[in-house]
Amino acid sequence: MDSSSFQNDEDNHYRSNLKKSQSWELEYQASLWSTEKIVHEEEIRRLKLSTLVLRNQKDDFDERILSRDDRIATLEQECEDLRLKLAHSEQKNLQQETYFQSQESIDTNELEDIILAEKSAIELQTYAFENELMNEKISPDASSSKLPYLFVSRLIPKVI
């Protein structure tokens, strides 16, 4: 009986070791599963955090885009206002240029008329003086009192 008892003890010991080994294996598997679960949960947390950071960055980019769009719209409006102002200024400049050219033409015509009138007046005066001189040469008994008048009338032109 010793041998059967020994064998029984050995079987019991083997079974006990097998149970312990299986128990350790189960604990190891549970621990491994728990570790994988923790790693998986941490990965989920990391991804959620990354998602939040990316959403925040997206919101910042959206705000910057809106701000730039507003700035672009403002600049486009300013540009359009300046274009209209420039077109108005160019039109006003063209009107003034046309007015000044016509005024210059009128002034030139008036000046030509004045010059022509002055030439005519001088020619008439010259003709009158020449006639008077001829008359004096023809009539030698002309009084000397006309002589000062002749010089004065030549100094002061007559305007007709």
N, CA and C atoms as a LAMMPS dump frame, in Angstrom:
ITEM: TIMESTEP
0
ITEM: NUMBER OF ATOMS
480
ITEM: BOX BOUNDS ff ff ff
-5.0000000000000000e+02 5.0000000000000000e+02
-5.0000000000000000e+02 5.0000000000000000e+02
-5.0000000000000000e+02 5.0000000000000000e+02
ITEM: ATOMS id mol type element x y z
1 1 1 N 0.776 -1.173 0
2 1 2 C 0 0 0
3 1 3 C 0.823 1.244 0
4 2 1 N 1.868 1.008 0.345
5 2 2 C 2.781 2.138 0.331
6 2 3 C 2.968 2.662 -1.064
7 3 1 N 3.098 1.751 -1.96
8 3 2 C 3.328 2.209 -3.324
9 3 3 C 2.071 2.825 -3.895
10 4 1 N 0.934 2.275 -3.565
11 4 2 C -0.297 2.887 -4.082
12 4 3 C -0.552 4.207 -3.376
13 5 1 N -0.236 4.274 -2.157
14 5 2 C -0.391 5.524 -1.418
15 5 3 C 0.607 6.551 -1.948
16 6 1 N 1.775 6.059 -2.261
17 6 2 C 2.791 6.94 -2.821
18 6 3 C 2.338 7.444 -4.193
19 7 1 N 1.78 6.52 -4.935
20 7 2 C 1.313 6.89 -6.25
21 7 3 C 0.124 7.826 -6.121
22 8 1 N -0.71 7.592 -5.196
23 8 2 C -1.84 8.469 -4.938
24 8 3 C -1.363 9.853 -4.539
25 9 1 N -0.365 9.861 -3.681
26 9 2 C 0.21 11.135 -3.259
27 9 3 C 0.83 11.857 -4.454
28 10 1 N 1.472 11.053 -5.238
29 10 2 C 2.109 11.644 -6.42
30 10 3 C 1.048 12.161 -7.389
31 11 1 N -0.007 11.407 -7.58
32 11 2 C -1.106 11.845 -8.442
33 11 3 C -1.775 13.082 -7.857
34 12 1 N -1.964 13.04 -6.567
35 12 2 C -2.564 14.2 -5.893
36 12 3 C -1.659 15.426 -6.04
37 13 1 N -0.387 15.148 -5.839
38 13 2 C 0.585 16.244 -5.981
39 13 3 C 0.591 16.77 -7.426
40 14 1 N 0.556 15.819 -8.371
41 14 2 C 0.535 16.192 -9.783
42 14 3 C -0.742 16.973 -10.085
43 15 1 N -1.858 16.496 -9.574
44 15 2 C -3.133 17.163 -9.78
45 15 3 C -3.142 18.527 -9.116
46 16 1 N -2.608 18.59 -7.964
47 16 2 C -2.519 19.85 -7.236
48 16 3 C -1.653 20.84 -8.013
49 17 1 N -0.519 20.35 -8.509
50 17 2 C 0.357 21.219 -9.312
51 17 3 C -0.323 21.628 -10.617
52 18 1 N -1.07 20.675 -11.17
53 18 2 C -1.787 20.981 -12.405
54 18 3 C -2.852 22.042 -12.149
55 19 1 N -3.575 21.895 -11.017
56 19 2 C -4.589 22.876 -10.664
57 19 3 C -3.949 24.231 -10.417
58 20 1 N -2.809 24.208 -9.7
59 20 2 C -2.105 25.469 -9.45
60 20 3 C -1.631 26.082 -10.759
61 21 1 N -1.086 25.23 -11.608
62 21 2 C -0.595 25.71 -12.902
63 21 3 C -1.741 26.27 -13.728
64 22 1 N -2.862 25.573 -13.723
65 22 2 C -4.024 26.063 -14.457
66 22 3 C -4.538 27.363 -13.839
67 23 1 N -4.529 27.404 -12.523
68 23 2 C -4.964 28.613 -11.822
69 23 3 C -4.045 29.784 -12.168
70 24 1 N -2.728 29.513 -12.168
71 24 2 C -1.775 30.575 -12.531
72 24 3 C -1.963 31.005 -13.984
73 25 1 N -2.215 30.003 -14.828
74 25 2 C -2.444 30.307 -16.248
75 25 3 C -3.68 31.184 -16.399
76 26 1 N -4.738 30.837 -15.651
77 26 2 C -5.956 31.649 -15.697
78 26 3 C -5.696 33.059 -15.169
79 27 1 N -4.943 33.144 -14.065
80 27 2 C -4.591 34.459 -13.52
81 27 3 C -3.743 35.246 -14.514
82 28 1 N -2.801 34.524 -15.144
83 28 2 C -1.954 35.18 -16.157
84 28 3 C -2.81 35.688 -17.314
85 29 1 N -3.721 34.842 -17.801
86 29 2 C -4.599 35.233 -18.905
87 29 3 C -5.479 36.416 -18.485
88 30 1 N -6.001 36.36 -17.24
89 30 2 C -6.832 37.459 -16.737
90 30 3 C -6.003 38.736 -16.635
91 31 1 N -4.804 38.588 -16.136
92 31 2 C -3.904 39.749 -16.024
93 31 3 C -3.55 40.301 -17.401
94 32 1 N -3.258 39.393 -18.329
95 32 2 C -2.949 39.8 -19.697
96 32 3 C -4.143 40.507 -20.332
97 33 1 N -5.328 39.945 -20.12
98 33 2 C -6.54 40.56 -20.657
99 33 3 C -6.764 41.93 -20.028
100 34 1 N -6.547 42.011 -18.717
101 34 2 C -6.695 43.283 -18.005
102 34 3 C -5.693 44.314 -18.531
103 35 1 N -4.466 43.878 -18.773
104 35 2 C -3.435 44.777 -19.308
105 35 3 C -3.815 45.257 -20.702
106 36 1 N -4.274 44.31 -21.521
107 36 2 C -4.696 44.688 -22.874
108 36 3 C -5.88 45.649 -22.826
109 37 1 N -6.793 45.401 -21.865
110 37 2 C -7.942 46.284 -21.701
111 37 3 C -7.475 47.684 -21.309
112 38 1 N -6.527 47.757 -20.368
113 38 2 C -5.989 49.051 -19.935
114 38 3 C -5.302 49.757 -21.105
115 39 1 N -4.495 49.011 -21.858
116 39 2 C -3.813 49.592 -23.024
117 39 3 C -4.844 50.088 -24.034
118 40 1 N -5.871 49.285 -24.249
119 40 2 C -6.931 49.662 -25.188
120 40 3 C -7.663 50.927 -24.7
121 41 1 N -7.991 50.95 -23.391
122 41 2 C -8.659 52.126 -22.82
123 41 3 C -7.772 53.37 -22.928
124 42 1 N -6.483 53.203 -22.671
125 42 2 C -5.546 54.33 -22.798
126 42 3 C -5.461 54.803 -24.248
127 43 1 N -5.481 53.855 -25.168
128 43 2 C -5.472 54.209 -26.596
129 43 3 C -6.736 55.001 -26.947
130 44 1 N -7.879 54.556 -26.391
131 44 2 C -9.137 55.281 -26.622
132 44 3 C -9.048 56.692 -26.046
133 45 1 N -8.529 56.819 -24.813
134 45 2 C -8.366 58.146 -24.189
135 45 3 C -7.429 59.024 -25.017
136 46 1 N -6.331 58.439 -25.476
137 46 2 C -5.375 59.19 -26.296
138 46 3 C -6.036 59.663 -27.591
139 47 1 N -6.806 58.774 -28.221
140 47 2 C -7.496 59.148 -29.459
141 47 3 C -8.546 60.234 -29.214
142 48 1 N -9.276 60.116 -28.078
143 48 2 C -10.26 61.15 -27.737
144 48 3 C -9.571 62.498 -27.522
145 49 1 N -8.444 62.463 -26.795
146 49 2 C -7.694 63.69 -26.56
147 49 3 C -7.174 64.261 -27.875
148 50 1 N -6.659 63.399 -28.707
149 50 2 C -6.175 63.83 -30.021
150 50 3 C -7.314 64.43 -30.838
151 51 1 N -8.484 63.804 -30.766
152 51 2 C -9.663 64.326 -31.469
153 51 3 C -10.033 65.711 -30.95
154 52 1 N -10.007 65.879 -29.629
155 52 2 C -10.318 67.189 -29.043
156 52 3 C -9.309 68.253 -29.488
157 53 1 N -8.036 67.881 -29.468
158 53 2 C -6.996 68.818 -29.902
159 53 3 C -7.203 69.195 -31.368
160 54 1 N -7.487 68.197 -32.201
161 54 2 C -7.707 68.465 -33.627
162 54 3 C -8.955 69.322 -33.853
163 55 1 N -10.022 69.059 -33.089
164 55 2 C -11.23 69.894 -33.198
165 55 3 C -10.925 71.335 -32.8
166 56 1 N -10.151 71.472 -31.723
167 56 2 C -9.772 72.808 -31.268
168 56 3 C -8.954 73.528 -32.343
169 57 1 N -8.002 72.819 -32.931
170 57 2 C -7.203 73.404 -34.013
171 57 3 C -8.087 73.761 -35.202
172 58 1 N -9.029 72.88 -35.521
173 58 2 C -9.955 73.145 -36.629
174 58 3 C -10.769 74.408 -36.346
175 59 1 N -11.27 74.533 -35.109
176 59 2 C -12.03 75.732 -34.744
177 59 3 C -11.168 76.988 -34.869
178 60 1 N -9.902 76.886 -34.424
179 60 2 C -8.977 78.018 -34.561
180 60 3 C -8.763 78.37 -36.031
181 61 1 N -8.57 77.34 -36.852
182 61 2 C -8.388 77.582 -38.291
183 61 3 C -9.641 78.195 -38.908
184 62 1 N -10.813 77.683 -38.492
185 62 2 C -12.066 78.242 -39.005
186 62 3 C -12.201 79.717 -38.633
187 63 1 N -11.85 80.058 -37.388
188 63 2 C -11.898 81.458 -36.954
189 63 3 C -10.931 82.312 -37.769
190 64 1 N -9.731 81.788 -37.99
191 64 2 C -8.75 82.535 -38.786
192 64 3 C -9.241 82.722 -40.215
193 65 1 N -9.857 81.673 -40.769
194 65 2 C -10.384 81.767 -42.136
195 65 3 C -11.492 82.811 -42.19
196 66 1 N -12.401 82.783 -41.207
197 66 2 C -13.477 83.778 -41.174
198 66 3 C -12.913 85.186 -41.032
199 67 1 N -11.916 85.317 -40.173
200 67 2 C -11.287 86.623 -39.985
201 67 3 C -10.642 87.102 -41.28
202 68 1 N -9.943 86.205 -41.961
203 68 2 C -9.31 86.571 -43.235
204 68 3 C -10.351 86.851 -44.303
205 69 1 N -11.437 86.07 -44.308
206 69 2 C -12.517 86.331 -45.266
207 69 3 C -13.126 87.712 -45.034
208 70 1 N -13.33 88.055 -43.747
209 70 2 C -13.844 89.392 -43.43
210 70 3 C -12.867 90.468 -43.888
211 71 1 N -11.594 90.247 -43.652
212 71 2 C -10.564 91.216 -44.057
213 71 3 C -10.54 91.347 -45.582
214 72 1 N -10.645 90.219 -46.275
215 72 2 C -10.666 90.245 -47.743
216 72 3 C -11.888 91.008 -48.23
217 73 1 N -13.049 90.747 -47.623
218 73 2 C -14.274 91.453 -48.022
219 73 3 C -14.127 92.949 -47.776
220 74 1 N -13.537 93.316 -46.642
221 74 2 C -13.318 94.731 -46.336
222 74 3 C -12.378 95.355 -47.357
223 75 1 N -11.291 94.667 -47.67
224 75 2 C -10.333 95.192 -48.65
225 75 3 C -10.957 95.29 -50.038
226 76 1 N -11.777 94.297 -50.404
227 76 2 C -12.449 94.357 -51.702
228 76 3 C -13.392 95.553 -51.764
229 77 1 N -14.115 95.814 -50.657
230 77 2 C -15.027 96.961 -50.621
231 77 3 C -14.238 98.265 -50.71
232 78 1 N -13.135 98.354 -49.966
233 78 2 C -12.289 99.549 -50.034
234 78 3 C -11.753 99.738 -51.447
235 79 1 N -11.345 98.642 -52.069
236 79 2 C -10.82 98.696 -53.439
237 79 3 C -11.901 99.196 -54.393
238 80 1 N -13.107 98.678 -54.253
239 80 2 C -14.215 99.105 -55.12
240 80 3 C -14.529 100.584 -54.892
241 81 1 N -14.526 101.009 -53.62
242 81 2 C -14.756 102.425 -53.314
243 81 3 C -13.683 103.296 -53.953
244 82 1 N -12.429 102.845 -53.864
245 82 2 C -11.333 103.615 -54.46
246 82 3 C -11.437 103.64 -55.982
247 83 1 N -11.883 102.523 -56.579
248 83 2 C -12.081 102.5 -58.034
249 83 3 C -13.132 103.525 -58.447
250 84 1 N -14.247 103.544 -57.694
251 84 2 C -15.307 104.505 -57.998
252 84 3 C -14.811 105.937 -57.817
253 85 1 N -14.069 106.155 -56.75
254 85 2 C -13.52 107.484 -56.489
255 85 3 C -12.559 107.894 -57.607
256 86 1 N -11.725 106.954 -58.044
257 86 2 C -10.785 107.227 -59.13
258 86 3 C -11.537 107.527 -60.417
259 87 1 N -12.564 106.738 -60.718
260 87 2 C -13.348 106.969 -61.937
261 87 3 C -14.015 108.341 -61.882
262 88 1 N -14.539 108.692 -60.709
263 88 2 C -15.16 110.01 -60.55
264 88 3 C -14.117 111.114 -60.732
265 89 1 N -12.947 110.925 -60.138
266 89 2 C -11.876 111.921 -60.267
267 89 3 C -11.417 112.044 -61.717
268 90 1 N -11.296 110.911 -62.411
269 90 2 C -10.891 110.951 -63.821
270 90 3 C -11.938 111.67 -64.659
271 91 1 N -13.216 111.416 -64.369
272 91 2 C -14.289 112.086 -65.107
273 91 3 C -14.261 113.589 -64.828
274 92 1 N -14.088 113.955 -63.57
275 92 2 C -14.016 115.369 -63.197
276 92 3 C -12.806 116.021 -63.855
277 93 1 N -11.677 115.31 -63.862
278 93 2 C -10.46 115.815 -64.49
279 93 3 C -10.684 116.044 -65.981
280 94 1 N -11.352 115.103 -66.637
281 94 2 C -11.642 115.23 -68.064
282 94 3 C -12.55 116.426 -68.321
283 95 1 N -13.558 116.612 -67.465
284 95 2 C -14.447 117.767 -67.61
285 95 3 C -13.672 119.07 -67.443
286 96 1 N -12.817 119.122 -66.425
287 96 2 C -12.032 120.335 -66.195
288 96 3 C -11.072 120.577 -67.35
289 97 1 N -10.461 119.522 -67.844
290 97 2 C -9.54 119.661 -68.97
291 97 3 C -10.283 120.192 -70.195
292 98 1 N -11.463 119.642 -70.448
293 98 2 C -12.276 120.117 -71.571
294 98 3 C -12.654 121.579 -71.366
295 99 1 N -13.057 121.923 -70.136
296 99 2 C -13.419 123.309 -69.836
297 99 3 C -12.224 124.235 -70.046
298 100 1 N -11.062 123.836 -69.529
299 100 2 C -9.882 124.689 -69.668
300 100 3 C -9.448 124.812 -71.123
301 101 1 N -9.573 123.729 -71.879
302 101 2 C -9.235 123.815 -73.303
303 101 3 C -10.187 124.758 -74.023
304 102 1 N -11.476 124.657 -73.714
305 102 2 C -12.432 125.571 -74.357
306 102 3 C -12.195 126.995 -73.879
307 103 1 N -11.885 127.154 -72.603
308 103 2 C -11.596 128.492 -72.067
309 103 3 C -10.337 129.049 -72.717
310 104 1 N -9.335 128.199 -72.898
311 104 2 C -8.099 128.616 -73.556
312 104 3 C -8.402 129.036 -74.991
313 105 1 N -9.261 128.266 -75.635
314 105 2 C -9.649 128.602 -77.006
315 105 3 C -10.369 129.941 -77.039
316 106 1 N -11.282 130.141 -76.079
317 106 2 C -12.003 131.424 -75.998
318 106 3 C -11.028 132.546 -75.708
319 107 1 N -10.136 132.33 -74.739
320 107 2 C -9.148 133.358 -74.397
321 107 3 C -8.244 133.652 -75.587
322 108 1 N -7.833 132.605 -76.299
323 108 2 C -6.988 132.802 -77.483
324 108 3 C -7.74 133.608 -78.535
325 109 1 N -9.008 133.266 -78.752
326 109 2 C -9.814 134.018 -79.726
327 109 3 C -9.985 135.467 -79.295
328 110 1 N -10.264 135.681 -78.007
329 110 2 C -10.408 137.049 -77.501
330 110 3 C -9.101 137.81 -77.651
331 111 1 N -7.991 137.158 -77.329
332 111 2 C -6.688 137.801 -77.451
333 111 3 C -6.394 138.143 -78.912
334 112 1 N -6.719 137.212 -79.8
335 112 2 C -6.523 137.495 -81.228
336 112 3 C -7.39 138.667 -81.665
337 113 1 N -8.635 138.714 -81.164
338 113 2 C -9.521 139.84 -81.489
339 113 3 C -8.959 141.155 -80.963
340 114 1 N -8.435 141.135 -79.733
341 114 2 C -7.854 142.352 -79.144
342 114 3 C -6.63 142.783 -79.942
343 115 1 N -5.773 141.82 -80.284
344 115 2 C -4.57 142.143 -81.071
345 115 3 C -4.969 142.715 -82.418
346 116 1 N -5.96 142.099 -83.048
347 116 2 C -6.437 142.576 -84.343
348 116 3 C -7.013 143.984 -84.22
349 117 1 N -7.782 144.226 -83.151
350 117 2 C -8.352 145.559 -82.931
351 117 3 C -7.247 146.579 -82.7
352 118 1 N -6.237 146.197 -81.933
353 118 2 C -5.119 147.113 -81.671
354 118 3 C -4.354 147.406 -82.954
355 119 1 N -4.126 146.372 -83.762
356 119 2 C -3.439 146.58 -85.041
357 119 3 C -4.242 147.528 -85.926
358 120 1 N -5.553 147.282 -85.946
359 120 2 C -6.414 148.158 -86.758
360 120 3 C -6.355 149.584 -86.251
361 121 1 N -6.382 149.741 -84.933
362 121 2 C -6.326 151.082 -84.347
363 121 3 C -4.997 151.746 -84.679
364 122 1 N -3.918 150.982 -84.579
365 122 2 C -2.594 151.542 -84.894
366 122 3 C -2.515 151.904 -86.37
367 123 1 N -3.051 151.023 -87.221
368 123 2 C -3.041 151.327 -88.654
369 123 3 C -3.842 152.595 -88.95
370 124 1 N -5.006 152.719 -88.288
371 124 2 C -5.823 153.924 -88.487
372 124 3 C -5.085 155.166 -88.014
373 125 1 N -4.437 155.024 -86.859
374 125 2 C -3.679 156.158 -86.334
375 125 3 C -2.538 156.515 -87.279
376 126 1 N -1.841 155.467 -87.716
377 126 2 C -0.733 155.706 -88.639
378 126 3 C -1.247 156.369 -89.913
379 127 1 N -2.352 155.889 -90.421
380 127 2 C -2.937 156.482 -91.63
381 127 3 C -3.33 157.937 -91.37
382 128 1 N -3.916 158.186 -90.178
383 128 2 C -4.31 159.558 -89.838
384 128 3 C -3.087 160.45 -89.734
385 129 1 N -2.022 159.949 -89.118
386 129 2 C -0.805 160.759 -88.988
387 129 3 C -0.179 161.025 -90.35
388 130 1 N -0.185 159.981 -91.17
389 130 2 C 0.382 160.166 -92.509
390 130 3 C -0.423 161.202 -93.288
391 131 1 N -1.752 161.155 -93.164
392 131 2 C -2.597 162.151 -93.827
393 131 3 C -2.326 163.541 -93.281
394 132 1 N -2.224 163.622 -91.984
395 132 2 C -1.969 164.918 -91.357
396 132 3 C -0.616 165.461 -91.796
397 133 1 N 0.364 164.567 -91.848
398 133 2 C 1.699 164.972 -92.279
399 133 3 C 1.676 165.425 -93.737
400 134 1 N 0.949 164.692 -94.541
401 134 2 C 0.835 165.073 -95.953
402 134 3 C 0.139 166.419 -96.082
403 135 1 N -0.88 166.612 -95.265
404 135 2 C -1.602 167.888 -95.311
405 135 3 C -0.693 169.024 -94.892
406 136 1 N 0.154 168.8 -93.922
407 136 2 C 1.07 169.845 -93.475
408 136 3 C 2.101 170.148 -94.55
409 137 1 N 2.536 169.112 -95.242
410 137 2 C 3.506 169.336 -96.311
411 137 3 C 2.852 170.102 -97.462
412 138 1 N 1.594 169.807 -97.71
413 138 2 C 0.888 170.485 -98.795
414 138 3 C 0.61 171.93 -98.407
415 139 1 N 0.189 172.188 -97.243
416 139 2 C -0.074 173.567 -96.84
417 139 3 C 1.03 174.039 -95.916
418 140 1 N 1.978 174.797 -96.451
419 140 2 C 3.125 175.253 -95.677
420 140 3 C 2.759 176.307 -94.643
421 141 1 N 1.662 176.936 -94.741
422 141 2 C 1.323 177.981 -93.792
423 141 3 C 0.628 177.428 -92.562
424 142 1 N 0.733 176.139 -92.338
425 142 2 C 0.101 175.53 -91.161
426 142 3 C 0.701 176.124 -89.913
427 143 1 N -0.129 176.336 -88.973
428 143 2 C 0.363 176.999 -87.764
429 143 3 C 1.224 176.048 -86.946
430 144 1 N 2.097 176.63 -86.225
431 144 2 C 3.008 175.83 -85.404
432 144 3 C 2.311 175.282 -84.171
433 145 1 N 1.085 175.732 -83.922
434 145 2 C 0.356 175.23 -82.757
435 145 3 C -0.082 173.782 -82.958
436 146 1 N -0.171 173.326 -84.176
437 146 2 C -0.567 171.942 -84.43
438 146 3 C 0.582 170.979 -84.155
439 147 1 N 1.787 171.49 -84.152
440 147 2 C 2.952 170.638 -83.966
441 147 3 C 2.947 169.921 -82.607
442 148 1 N 2.703 170.608 -81.493
443 148 2 C 2.666 169.878 -80.224
444 148 3 C 1.543 168.834 -80.204
445 149 1 N 0.401 169.147 -80.829
446 149 2 C -0.697 168.193 -80.877
447 149 3 C -0.275 166.943 -81.632
448 150 1 N 0.48 167.135 -82.677
449 150 2 C 0.943 166.011 -83.487
450 150 3 C 1.825 165.082 -82.659
451 151 1 N 2.761 165.653 -81.895
452 151 2 C 3.641 164.822 -81.065
453 151 3 C 2.872 164.14 -79.932
454 152 1 N 1.97 164.845 -79.305
455 152 2 C 1.187 164.274 -78.208
456 152 3 C 0.277 163.172 -78.734
457 153 1 N -0.344 163.383 -79.856
458 153 2 C -1.246 162.37 -80.399
459 153 3 C -0.489 161.118 -80.813
460 154 1 N 0.77 161.275 -81.184
461 154 2 C 1.568 160.091 -81.507
462 154 3 C 1.961 159.337 -80.236
463 155 1 N 2.141 160.05 -79.143
464 155 2 C 2.516 159.412 -77.886
465 155 3 C 1.322 158.706 -77.242
466 156 1 N 0.134 159.249 -77.395
467 156 2 C -1.061 158.647 -76.811
468 156 3 C -1.867 158.036 -77.942
469 157 1 N -1.896 156.727 -78.068
470 157 2 C -2.623 156.109 -79.182
471 157 3 C -4.132 156.247 -78.987
472 158 1 N -4.826 156.416 -80.083
473 158 2 C -6.281 156.521 -80.037
474 158 3 C -6.862 155.119 -80.192
475 159 1 N -7.835 154.801 -79.382
476 159 2 C -8.503 153.506 -79.471
477 159 3 C -9.832 153.725 -80.158
478 160 1 N -10.03 152.992 -81.253
479 160 2 C -11.276 153.164 -82.012
480 160 3 C -12.139 151.957 -81.782
